[in-house]
Each structure stands twice: as structure tokens, then as C-alpha cells.
Amino acid sequence: MKEIAESDRRLALAYETVQMIGDEQVGRAAHAFRSALWKLSDYARGLVDVDAAEWEKSYKKYRISRDEFNSAIRHDLGIAGRGYQRNAAGISSRPPTVG
């Protein structure tokens, strides 16, 4: 839990920096990415009950939002293309073990 708390602190600092210097598209993408990440964090901490199907759905949303965030940053920096997209079909997460 200590590591998760430290990670949350670092994420908050990075998020605020991105909101200050990124354009509107980057800001929206950062918000979606952070929200998806928090949802997975809540599941991992056991704060929200989740079954394997919901975990998989949320994990896919996290991966898509991460790719969209990276694309927004590339666009804001004037780098052509979407860059490497990690949300390839067929890649799944390992849902948490219940019990």
C-alpha cells in the first residue's frame, strides 16, 4: 500500500504538470488516462468488487486511454504519427484472483 500511495503522489504531480503545459487535447486525454488508471487501482486495492469480465473491460479502456494520451502528446509536440500503439487485439490482462 505504501508503494501505491507513493505512485499516486507521483501521478498527481505529473498530471498537474501535463495540465499546465499540454494543449486542450492533451489535457482531456490525460484526464481519461488517469481516470482509467484509478479505476484499476481501486480494483487492485479491493475497494471495488470486480469480476474477471469487468476487469478485462477496464484494463482495455486503460490501454486505449494510454495510447490516446501518448498520441495527444506527440501531436502537441509536433511529432508526426500516432507512435507505437500497445493496445493490440488479443492482448489481455490477468484478472485478479478472487479470494
Secondary structure, DSSP 8 states (H G I E B T S, - for coil): -HHHHHHHHHHHHHHHHHHHHS-HHHHHHHHHHHHHHHHHHHHHHTSS---HHHHHHHHHHHHHHHHHHHHHHHHHTT--S-------TT---------
